[in-house]
Amino acid sequence: MYRFRYSFPAPVLLSLLLLAGCSDTDAATEPLQPEAVSLASSGPVLIECPVATDTATTGMIDATGGAVLLNRHALRLPLLAVSSPTPFELRAPVSNYMELSVRGDQKDSFSFNKPVSITIDYSRCTRTNIDHGDLTVWQIDPVTKALLEPMGGVDDKVARTVTFETDHLSTYSLAR
């Protein structure tokens, strides 16, 4: 039986090992930062529309349905969306983005018996490039601003609002 045997001289073997160790594995295994992902990807991007003042309102809605309005932002509940009188808060926080936080019963998340309608008003946004192409609503992390769930929505360019339906409350922002 014939055996093929080849041995590397020690300097060649050492050079090969050093070259393998010098590959750019750190860059490949290092996680991308959220900013780099959103800038590098062709996915949705939050709409920048800075506001320097925090505005909020609270309203009580019971089983008969109703609405809570904050300027032109709105939360609308149909009949039997909640079982008992419940306080709801709409807050447009200080933010670089077109953002709306909606809470029910003083909780960060709230679920309904039936889908409700939320309208986000973007008339404060003066950028004309948001008029080219539809805007959509995304549930976001209120701290990191990470996009969590697409909510969809109907973009009314004349009224400068996006309206969507949901069965839960959270913090939302407009994206393109």
N, C-alpha and C positions, 0 to 999 in steps of 0.2 A: 504494500500500500504506500502510495506516495503522499507525503505531507508537505504542504507549502508553508513555509515559516519565514516570516520577515520581522526583523526587529529594527526599531528606530534608534538611532544614536541618541544618547541622553540630551544633548543640546537641542536637537530637532523636536523631541518629545516635549521638552520644557517650553519651547517656543509655541508649539501647538496649544498647550495647556494655557499659556499666558494669553494667547489670542482669543481663545474661547472665553476666558474670564473677562476680557475687555469688551465684550459685546455690550450693546446699549440695552441691557435687560431692565435697568432701573426705570427708564422712560416707558418701557412697555408694560411694566407691572404697576406703575404709580397710577392711582385713580385720577381721572380728569376732574377738575374743579367744575362746579355747576355753571359758572360763567363761561368757561371754555366750551362746555357741551352746548349751551344755548347759542353761542356765537358761531360755533363750527358746524352745527347741524342745520338742516333746512327745515326743521320742525317749527312749531308755533313759538312766537316771541311775545312777551308781555308788552302792552302798549304803554309807552312812557307818556304820562300826563300829570306832572307834579302838582301837588296841592300842599299848602303850608299850614292849613288849619284843619282841625279835627271837628267834624260835625256828626251829631247823632240825634236820634229820636226814639221814643218807645211808645208802643200802643198795645192795647188789650184787644184780643180777638177771641171770640167764643165759637161754639158749634155752628152758629148761623153764618159764619164766614165774615170776611171784611178785608180791610187793607191798612197798611202802615206806610206812610209816605215820608220821604226825606228829600226835600226839594223835588226833583223829578225822578228820584229812585223810588221803587215801589215793591212791596211784598203784598201779594194778593192771595187770599185763601178762599177756596170754594166752600160750600156747605159741607159740614162734617169732616173737614180736614183735621180739626182737633176736636176732642171730646168735651173739654171744659175750658173756661176762660183762661187764656194763656198770654203772658206778656211777651212781646216781640220787640227786638231792638235792631235798628238799621244804623250802621256807622260807616261813614266815609272817612277813614283814618288819614293822618298825615302820611303821604306816600309819594314815591316817584312814579307810581303806576295808577291806572284807573281801577281802583279797588273798592269793594264793598263787603263789609262784614255783616252777616245777618245771624242773629241769635234768637233762640226761643227759650223761654222760661229760665233765662240767665245761664244757659248752658252753651258750651262751644260747639256742640253738635246736637241736632234735634231732628227727629223723624216725624212724618205726618201719616195720617190715615189715607190721604189722597194727595196727588201731586199739586203743588202750589206754583204760582207764577212769580218770577222776580224780574224786574226791569232795572237795568243799569243805565243811567244817563251819562253820556260822554260829551255833553255840550260844552263843558269847560275846556275840553281839548282843542287847542287852536291849530294843531298840526294839520295841514291839508292832505298829507299822504295817507291819513287814515280813511279818507273818503274814497280811496281806490282799492277796492277789494273788501270782502265781508269780514267783519270782526266776529269772534266767537267768545263765549264765556268759558273760563276754566276755574275749577276749584283749585285753590293754591294753599300752600303752607303760609300762614300769616307772618312767620318769622323769616324763613329763608326765601320766600316767594317762589319756591319750586312748584312747577305745574304738577298737580296730582291727578285730576280727572277732567276730561273734556265734558262740558255741559251743553255744548251746542248753542242754539239761540237764533233768533231772527233779528238781523241788523236792519234797523230803519234809518237810512241815511238822512232822510228829511227831518225826522224828529231827533236824530242823533241819540238813539237808544238801542240797546240789545235786550230782548226779552227771551227768557227760557223757562222751562218747567223743571221742577225737581221734587224729590220726596224727602230731602234732607237739607238742613241748613249748615252753612260753613262760611268761609271767606272766599270771595270770588274776585276775579280780575278779567279784564278784556285782553285778548291776544289776537294776533294775526298770524 
